[in-house]
């Protein structure tokens, strides 16, 4: 079953409604006040038709008499009640907008916090654009529904009940008309809602895919243009755009037929009531004012039903958006630390892997029975062909993933017996993929250590040979970076991440192709700083440029998930094995 289908079948609609109500209950006093205002405004509005009927009955058509005092009295009261109803409705609308904004804020914050708690494996399966679509578009859709549709629903329920009671008081015989029309409305609306619901879920899913594709293409636009693939990318975008538009049309069209059909049934009901009321009036069973009042109440009774039918699209869209939000919130967070997990304080940097086995999917094992022992302060280089398991090894050391067999120890502690936070604080990472956030250059460097001073930031930048290009910028260290530092070259961004690492006090260091984005001259300059950074730290260095690891204390050659060779550079070259072949292939010229 595909992931999209699983998401559709996983969330049941009533459960979604209950979850939304729980968010409202966080602000129960505001919600209760909104309900009181809704009841009061609708009760005042329901008094109007009764007063209108009384005013009509104050006129005696056969005798030509009009009790102007009574008519004026009833009309004045009717105006006052309608004005009060309008004022309370306005106040309720403002209150519901504020309430929906608070619910939206809370929901968006919970989703964001939950995203930070999810395991890395979740993001390996989901496009970034789809995640962004959920946290922005889907939550905004829920917000719009809460601020408008919630008021409509409350008003509809109160108006329908009030109108029903009023009509029962005026003429039980005329009320029999709704025995025919009301079941037709309910059955038709329910049948259409059942069909519309999955269409709106599909619409949200297609929009998420479209956003994910657009984010993917724009982030790699240089490669698209370099390979002259603009036409192909536009063709693929057209396919996804067409799928999104088709899903949107099907949902809107199917949902849009509900309102007109329900309005037709309501108009049919009005015709029957008018005809029946005229006959009863002629037979003397009901007054003319009562007929007029009954017709108004029938409109009030049918109107909310029609409104609910007309907002079916919005409600289904909101429910589909809520399904996607709650599906994300239902995702299991990263496994909790075991009860009584130990806290690693300042690690010595001793690492040992014992018979480690790991696979991302059960049928494709990446690492088989891997064992290695690393002493404190050693520089361990990990080399091998693409897909050999080098980065996977780093993921296991940091507990982004847990092995299916064997164990990993730090200072003799099984890392599954210590807290993840304390384990990860023992490492500093410099990755091939640079990450810079929206903020100043100084803030980005200081991210490596809380409370770092400006002098420490500058010193770290100087060690990473980034100080020169930073001071050349208009605002220097106060230059604000946007869009992941798009204004900087890849080499400059890499030097900033290296400077960030130099501020860290962590006893272990992971360098994953850390100098891959800098030129050879800059790389040689940085290497001196990197050696200073590696002093008295246990270092794990993943590198394709074998020239950068010749001074490593131990080189592990990984191939097919196993360590096939290990030793110093000189020892491995003397063996003339796989490492020597790799090295000679790089420096054959």
N, C-alpha and C positions, 0 to 999 in steps of 0.2 A: 504493500500500500504506500502511495507517495506521501511525502510530508504534508502537502496541501490537503489531501484527503483526510489524513489523520487529524489535522487541525479542525476540519469541518465536523468530524464525528465526535470530537473529544468534548466539545462544550455544548451543554444542553441549554436551550433558551431560557427556561424558568430560572436556572441556576445563574445565568448572566444577569437577569433582572434582580435577583436577590443580592448579587454582588454589588450592583449599582446602588441598591437601596442601603446597603451597609455603608457606602461612601456618604450617602445623604445623612445617615444616622450619626456620623461624626459631627454634624452641625444640626442636631435634632431640634434645637430651640429655634433656629432660623427656619427650618423646614416646618415646624409646628406653627410658627407665626404665619408662614406662607399659606398653610392649609386654612388657618382661621380667616385670613384675609380673603381667600378664595371662597370659603363658605359664606362669609358675610356679603361679599360683592354679588354672589349669585342669588342669595336669598333676597337681597334688595331688588335685583333685577326681576326675580320671579313675582314680586308683589305687583309690578307694573301692569301686566295683563289683567289681573283681578280688579285693579282700580279702573282700568280702561273699560272693562265690562260694566262696572258700577256706574261709570259716567254715561255710558250708552243707555243703560236702563233708566237713568234720570230723565230721559227724553221719552215722551209718550206720543208716538207717531200718529195714533188714531185720533187723539184729542188735540194735537197740535200744541201741547204744553211742554215747556222746557224749564226745569228747575236749575236756573243759572247758578244759584248759590252752591247747589250740590255738585254740578258739573265743574265749576271753578275749584271747589274744594278737592274733588278727586284728581283733577288735572294738576293742581299744585302739588299734591302729595306724590303723584306719579313722577313729576319732574324732579322733586327732591330725592326720591328713591333712586331714580336713574342717575342723577348727578353723584350721589353717594356711591352707587355701584361703580361708576366710571372712575371715581377717585381711588376707591379701594383696589380696583383692577390695576390701575397705574402703579400704585404702591406695591402691589403683589408682583408685578412684572419686574420692577426695579430690584425687589428683594430676591427674586429667583435668578436674576442675572448675577447678582453678587454671590448667591449660593453656588451657582454653577461654576463661577470663576474659582471659588475656593475648592470645590470638588476637583476641578481640572488641575489646579495647582498641586493638590495632594496626590492625585493619580499620576501626574507626570513625574513628580518627585519619586513616588514609589517605584514606577517603572524604571527610572534612571538608576535608582539605588539597586534595584533587582538586577539590572543589566550588569552592574559592577560586581555582583555576587555570582553571576553565572560562570560556569567553567569555560576555559578557553575553547574547548571542543564545540561548544554551542555556536560560537562565532565562526568557526571553521565551516559550518554548514549553512549559514545564513548570510545573505548579501547585506552590506552596510546600508544600502538604500532602502531595503525593506524594513530594517530596524528604525531608520529615521522616519519612514512613512508611518510606522506605528506610533512613535512618540510625538509626532507632530500632527499629521492629517487625521489619524484615527481618533486621537484624544480631542482634537478640535471638533470633529463630528459629534462626539459624545457631548461636548460642551454646548454646541448649538442645540442639540436635542433636549438637554436638561433645561436650558434657559427658556426655550419656547414650548417644546412638546409637553414637558411636565406640567406647565400651567394649563395647557389645552386639555390634557387628560383630567386633571383635578376639576377644572371648570365643567368639563363634559359630564363627569360622574355626578356632580352635585346638581347640574342643570337637568339632567335626565331624570334623576330621582325626584327632584322638586316638581318638575313638570308633570311627571306621572301621578304624583299625589294630588296635584291641583286639578288635573283632568278627571281623576277619579271622583273628586268632590263635585265637579261641575256636571258630569254626565257619564256614568258607568257604561251606558249603551254605546256612546260614540267611541269609548275606549276600546271596544271590541274590534275596531278597524286594525289596531296594531297587532291583534292576534294573528293577522294574515301577513302584514308587511314586516313586522319586526323579525320573525324567524327567517324570512327571506334575506334580510340585511345581514343578520348574524352569520347565517350559513355561507352566504356568498363571500363576506369579508374574511371569514376564517379559512375558506378554501383558497382564496387568493393569497392570503398571508403565508400559508404553508408553501405555496409555490414560489412566492417572491423571496422568502428568506434566504435560500441558498444562492439565488442570483445576486443578492447584495454581498454575500460573503465572497463569491467569485469576483465581483467587481473590486472589492478591497484587495484581494489577492493579486489580481492583474495589475492594479495600480502600484502595489508594492514591488512587483517584478519590473514594471516599467521604470520606477524610480531607481531600483537597484542597477538596472542596465545603464541608465543615464549616468549615474554616479561612477560606474565602472569605466565607461567610455571617456568621460571628461577627465578623470584622474589619469588616464593613459593616452591623452590626445596627441602627445608628441610621437608616440609609437604609431598611432593611427596615421598620422600625416607622413611619418618617415616611410611607412610601407604603402602609402597612397591607397589606404583602405577606406577612405571617406564614403565612397558610394556603397561599399559593402556594409559599413556600419549604419548608414542611413537606411539601407534595405532591411537590416535586422531590426532597427528601431521602428520602421514602418510596420513590421510584422507584430511587434509587441504593442505598438500604439493602436493598431487595428484591433488586436485582441482586447485591449483595454476599452476602446470605444465600443466594440460590440458587446462586451460584458456590461458596460454602463447603459447602453441602449436597451438591452434586454431587461435589465433590472428596472430602469425608469419606465419603460413602456408597459411592462407587465404590472408594475405597481401603480402606474398612472391610470389604468383602466378601472381601478377600484372606486375612486371618487365619483366619476360620472355615473357609473352604474348604481351606486348607493343613492346619489342625488335623484336619479330617475325613480327609484323605489320610494323615496321620500315624497317626491312630487305626486306620485300615484296615491300615496297615503293622504296627502292634502286634498286631492280631488274627492276621494271617498268621504273624508271628514266633512268637507264643504257640502257635498250632496246630502249626506246623512243629517247634518246639522240643520239644513234648510227644511228637510222633511219633518224633523222633530219640532222645529219652530212653528211650522204651519199647523201641526197637530196639537200645539200648545203644551208640549212636554218640556220646553226649554225656552228661556228668554233670549231676545236678540243679543243682549250684552253678553250672556253666557256663551252663545255661539261664537261671538267675536273673540272672547277671552280663550275659549277652547282652541280656536284656530291658531291664536298666537302661541298658546302653550304647545300645540302640536308642532309648530315651527321650532320652538325652543327645544322640544324633545328630539325632533329629527335632525336639527341643525348640528348639534355636537356629534351625532353619529356620522353625519356627512363629513364633518371636520376631521374626525378620527380616521375616516377612510381616506381623506385627502392627504393626511400626514403619514399614511402608511409607508410611503417611500422613505420619509425622513426617519421614522421609527425603525424600519428594517435596516436602513443604512447605519443608524446608531447601534443597533444590536449586532450587526456584522462587525462594526469597528470594535465594540466591546468584546466580542468573541475573540478577536485577534489580540486585544490587549490582555485579556485574562488568560488566553493560551500562553502568552509570553510569561505572565506572572505565575502560571502553574508550572513553568519549567523548573526542574529541581536545581537549586543553587549548588555551587561547589560543595562537595561533601564536607560536613562539619568535622572539626578536629575531634579526635576520640576523647571521651571523658578523662579528665586528668592529664591531658597532653602536656608534655614538658615545654618549658620556654628556653630556647637557645639564647644565651646572652652574647658574649663575645667569643665566637668560635675560633679554635686554633687553626682550622682550615684543613683538617684531616678528613679525607673522603674515601669511602670504600664501596665498590659495587660488587655484590655477590650473586652470581648466577642470575642476572637480570634478564627477564624476557618481557617483550612488549609488542603489541600490535594495535594499530588504530581500528582495524576491522578484524574480526576473529580469524578469517581465512587467509590473512596476509600478515604474517609475523615479520616485524621490521628488525627486531633485535633478538638474537638467540643466545641464551646462556652466556651473558657478558659479565666478566669479572675483571676488576682492576683496583689497584690500591694506590692512593695518592697521598704523599706526605705533606705536612704543613709547609707552605711557602714554595712548593714546586710549581714550575710552569709546565703545564700539560698541553701539548698541541694535539689536536684531533684532525686528521686529514683522511681523505678518501674521495672516491667519485661521487657525483650527484646521486642522491637517493640512498647512500650507504647507511644513513642513520645518525649523522653527526648532530644536526639540529635537534633530532628526537632525543638524543642523549641530554642536551641542555634542558629540554622540556621536562625530562624526568628529574634532573637535579633540582629544578625549581618547583617541582610538584605541580606543574601545569597539567600533567598527566601522571597517573600512578601505574607502575608495572603490573603485569598479570602474574609474574613470578619473580622470585628472588627478592632482594632488598638492597636499599641504599643507606649507608650510614655516614653521618657527619659527627666527628669526634666520638665515635662509638655509639651514637644515638641513631636508632632507626628513624628515618625522617617521617615515617608515617605515625610515629609515636610523639612527635613534637608539633607545635602549632605552625600552620603555614606562614602566618605573618612573621613569627620569629625566625623561621627558616629563610624566607625571602629577604629579610633584612640583612642577612649575612652575605648577600651577593650584590654586586654592582654589574650591570649589563650594558654593553655597547653593541648594538645590533647593526646589521647591514641596512635594515630599513630604519631610517631616521624618523623620529617623531618629535615635532615641535608644536607647542600649543599657542593659542592666541595670547600674546603678552609681550613684554619687552625681552630683549636678548638677555638682560641681566636676570630676569625672572626665570627664563628657560634654563640658564646655567645653574642658578640657585636651587632649581628643582631637585638637584642631587643631594642637597642637605638642608634641612630645615634650620632657619636662623642664620644662614651664611651671610657674612658682611660683604659690602661692595669690594673691599680690598681683597677678600678671599676669592670673590668671583673673578676679579681682574687677574689675580695670580693664576687661577686655574686656566683662564683663557690664554694667558701668556705661555703656560706650559704646553697647551694644545696648539700653539702657534695660530690662534684665532684673533689675538689682540689687534694685530695690524689691520686686518680687513674690518674688524668691528669699529675701530676708531676712524676708519675712512668713511663710515656711514654718516649721514646728516645728523642723526641723533645719538650716534655712538651706542653705548650700552643701553640707552633708553629707547632705541629704535623698536617700534612695535611690529612684531611678526604676525602676519595673517595667512590663512590658507596653508598651514603647515610650512611656513617659511618659503612660499613660492618665489619670493624676490631674491632668494639666495641660491647659489649653485649647490649641487649635491655635495661637493667637497666641503663647502663652507658649512652646510648643515651637519655633515659628519663631524667636523671639528668642534662644533658647538656641543654635540652629544658626548664627544670625548672629554671636553672641558667639564661638562656636567658630571661625568663619572669621576673626574679627578677630585671633585669636592667630597665624594662619598668616603665614609670611614669604614665601609664594609670590608671584612677580612678576606673575602673571596671575590674574584673577578671573572666575568665571562665576556670574552671578545668573540663575537660571531661575525667574521669578515669585517672587522671594525674599520679597516683602512681601504676597503674595496672601492670607495667613491672618491678617493683623493689621488692626485697624480703621484708619480714616482718620487719627484723631488720633495713634495710635501710629506709623502709617506716617510721618507728618510728623516725629515725634521721631526715628525711626530713620534717616530720610533724611540728616540732618546727620552721623550716625555713619557711614552708608554712604559719604557723600562723603569722609569722613576715611579710610575703609577703602580707597577707590578711588584715593587720592592715590599718584602715581608707579607705578601699576599699569595694565597693559592690561586693560580690562574688557569682557566680553561680557554684555550685559544683555538677557534675553528678558522681555518684559512685554506684558500685555494692557492694563494701565492706562497709557494713553499719557501721563498727567500725570506719571508717574515718570521719563520719559526725555527731557523737554524740554531738559535741559542736556547731553544726549549730544553728543559731538564729531561723530559720524556715525551716522545712522539708516539701516539697511538694511531695506527693505520687501520681504519675501519672499512670493511668491505662485506657487503651482504649481511649487515647486522652483527658481524663478528669482528673481533680484533685479530687481524691476520699477522700483524707485525708490531713490535714495540721496541723502543730503544732511543738513543740519541741520534742526531742527524748523522754523525760520523759512523756510528754502528750500523745504521740502516743502509747507508751508502755502501759500506763494506760488504754487507750481506748480498747486495745486488738483486734484491727482490722487488716486490711491487712498488714500494716507496721509491727505490732507486729509479725504476722505470718512469714513475710519475715525474720525479725531479728532472731526469734527463730529457723527458719530453718537453718540459717547460723551458729548459735552458739549452736545447739542442743547437740553437743558433750561436 
